[in-house]
C-alpha cells in the first residue's frame, strides 16, 4: 500500500492492520512520534492524517493508504513551524516525552481555528496528557503561535 509521509511517497507491504505508529517508528525510523498508552488516551502518538490530528497507536496503516501523514519530523521546514518556534520561545518541554504529540495537536487546532480562545485551546488539547504539567506554557505557546500575546 502507498502512504505519503512527510511529503514522500512510501510503500508498505506488511500487515495492513499494523498500527501506523509502528510503521512510522520501526519501519521508517521516524521516532519523534512517541508510544504512550497504546489506547489513544494520552496523545503522545498524535500525527496528522490528511491534516486532521489522529492517534497513530490505534490507526491501522491501511487507514492511511493513499493519504497524507505528517509527523513531527515533517511539521515545519527546518523546525520553523509557528508552533515549534513558540514552543522554544516559551521553553515548554520539561521531560519532553509528550511534546511532539502536543505540538501536532496544537498545529491541527491552529489550522482549523487560527485565533483560539482559552476554552478552545483547553478543549482541543484535553486529550493530550503532560505528566510534567506544562499546560500553562503549552497554552501560552499556542497563543504565541496564533499571533496573540501570551
C-alpha positions in Angstrom: 0.0 0.0 0.0 1.1 3.6 -0.7 1.2 6.2 2.0 2.6 9.8 1.7 4.6 10.5 4.8 6.0 14.0 5.3 5.7 14.6 1.6 7.4 11.4 0.4 5.5 8.5 -1.2 6.2 5.3 0.8 5.3 1.7 0.1 4.4 -0.6 2.9 3.8 -4.3 2.2 3.3 -5.6 5.8 0.1 -6.4 7.7 -2.4 -3.7 6.8 -3.7 -3.8 10.4 -0.3 -2.8 11.8 -0.7 0.4 13.8 0.6 3.4 11.9 2.8 4.3 14.9 4.8 1.1 14.5 5.2 1.7 10.7 6.5 5.2 11.4 8.8 4.2 14.2 10.0 0.7 13.3 9.8 0.6 9.5 10.7 4.3 8.7 12.8 5.3 11.7 10.6 8.4 12.4 11.0 8.2 16.2 9.7 11.7 17.0 6.2 10.2 17.3 6.1 8.5 20.7 4.3 5.5 22.1 2.5 6.4 25.3 -0.6 4.3 26.2 -1.4 2.3 23.1 -5.1 3.1 23.6 -5.4 6.7 22.1 -5.8 8.1 25.6 -2.6 10.2 26.1 -1.9 11.9 22.8 1.9 11.1 22.6 1.5 9.4 19.3 -0.5 12.3 17.6 0.2 12.8 13.9 -1.8 14.4 11.1 -3.8 12.3 8.6 -4.9 14.4 5.8 -4.5 17.4 8.1 -6.5 16.0 11.0 -4.9 15.1 14.3 -5.2 11.4 14.9 -3.7 8.9 17.4 -1.3 6.7 15.4 -1.3 4.0 18.0 -4.8 2.9 17.1 -5.0 3.8 13.4 -4.1 0.8 11.2 -1.7 1.7 8.4 -4.5 0.6 6.0 -6.5 3.7 7.0 -3.6 5.8 5.8 -3.5 4.2 2.3 -3.4 6.9 -0.4 -3.5 9.6 2.3 -1.0 12.1 3.6 0.6 11.6 7.0 2.6 14.4 8.7 4.7 13.6 11.7 6.6 16.0 13.9 9.6 15.5 11.6 7.6 16.9 8.7 5.7 19.6 10.6 7.9 22.5 9.6 10.8 23.1 7.3 13.9 23.4 9.5 11.7 23.1 12.6 10.3 26.6 11.9 6.6 25.9 12.1 5.0 28.7 14.2 4.1 26.1 16.9 7.7 24.8 17.0 9.1 28.3 17.3 6.5 29.2 20.0 7.4 26.0 22.0 11.1 27.1 22.0 10.2 30.7 22.9 8.1 29.5 25.9 10.6 26.7 26.9 7.6 24.4 27.0 9.2 20.9 27.3 10.2 19.6 30.7 10.9 15.9 30.2 9.7 16.4 26.5 8.2 13.0 26.0 4.7 14.2 25.1 5.7 17.3 23.3 5.7 16.0 19.7 2.1 14.9 20.2 1.2 18.2 21.9 2.7 20.2 19.0 0.9 18.1 16.4 -2.4 18.6 18.2 -1.7 22.4 18.6 -0.8 22.7 14.9 -4.1 20.9 13.9 -6.0 23.3 16.2 -4.4 26.4 14.7 -5.0 25.1 11.2 -8.7 24.8 12.0 -9.0 27.8 14.3 -6.2 30.4 13.8 -7.4 32.5 16.8 -8.5 30.1 19.5 -9.8 31.2 22.9 -8.5 29.7 26.1 -11.6 27.4 26.1 -10.9 26.4 22.5 -7.3 25.6 23.5 -8.3 23.6 26.6 -10.9 21.6 24.7 -8.6 20.8 21.7 -5.7 19.9 23.9 -7.7 18.0 26.6 -6.8 14.6 25.1 -3.0 15.2 25.3 -1.6 14.4 28.7 1.6 16.0 30.1 3.0 14.2 33.1 5.1 17.2 33.9 2.1 19.6 33.9 3.4 22.2 31.5 -0.2 23.1 30.5 0.3 26.8 31.2 3.3 27.0 29.0 1.5 25.0 26.3 -1.4 27.4 26.3 1.0 30.4 26.2 2.9 28.8 23.2 -0.3 28.2 21.3 -1.4 31.8 21.8 2.0 33.0 20.6 1.8 30.7 17.6 -1.6 32.1 16.9 -0.2 35.6 16.9 -1.6 36.6 20.2 0.5 37.9 23.1 0.8 35.4 25.9 
